[in-house]
Amino acid sequence: MSAFGIRILTRILIPYTFGIFFIYLGGTGILKKEKIVSNIAYVLFGLLFSAGAIIHLLFVADVSMYS
């Protein structure tokens, strides 16, 4: 894989994927009404990861940064 692909993978795709996973994990736990506080924490961390990746992609990143 090229350096461009690895940088995109580590800075955008991995945090976004983990964010969606944590949102799903916390959301299913909240719907089952088990360990509400920890599941809310999972959802918040997931939103933080996903929002961070999107904000990085929209406002911080440019093509020269990854090449």
N, C-alpha and C positions, 0 to 999 in steps of 0.2 A: 504494500500500500504506500502511496506517496506521502510525503510530509504534509501536503495540503489536506489529504483525507484524514490523517491521524489527528491533526490539529482541530479540524471540524468535529471529529468524533469525540475528542476529549473535552472540548469547550462547549459544544452545543448538544450533541445527541445523547451522550451519557447522562448529563444532569436532567435533560428533558425526559428521558426514558425513566430514570429513577423517580422523578417527580410524579409522572403519571402512575407508576407502580405504587408509590406511597399514598397517593390520593385514592386509588382503587382499594388498597389494603385498609386504609382508615375508613373509607366510605362503607365498605361491606361490614366492618366491625360496628360502625355506628348503627347501621340498619338492623343488625342482630342484637343491639343494645348490650354489648359486652365491652367492659373496660373503656368506658366513654372517654375518660381523660386522655388515655394513651392514644386512642383512635383519633381524637381531635388533634393531638400533637402530630400524628402521622399525616393527616390532611394538611395541616399548616406547613410542615416541612416539605411536603409534596408541592404545595403551591409556591413555596419559596424557591425550590429548585426549578420548577417549570418557569416561573416568572423571571428568575435570574437568567435562564438560558434565552428566553425570548427577548428580554431587555438587552442582553449582550449582543444578540444577533441584530436587533433593530438599531441600537444607538451606539454601540462601541465598535463592533467589528467592521472591517473593510477588507477588500480582497488582498491588499498588500500585507495585511496583518498575518494572513494564513499562507502566503506564498514565499 
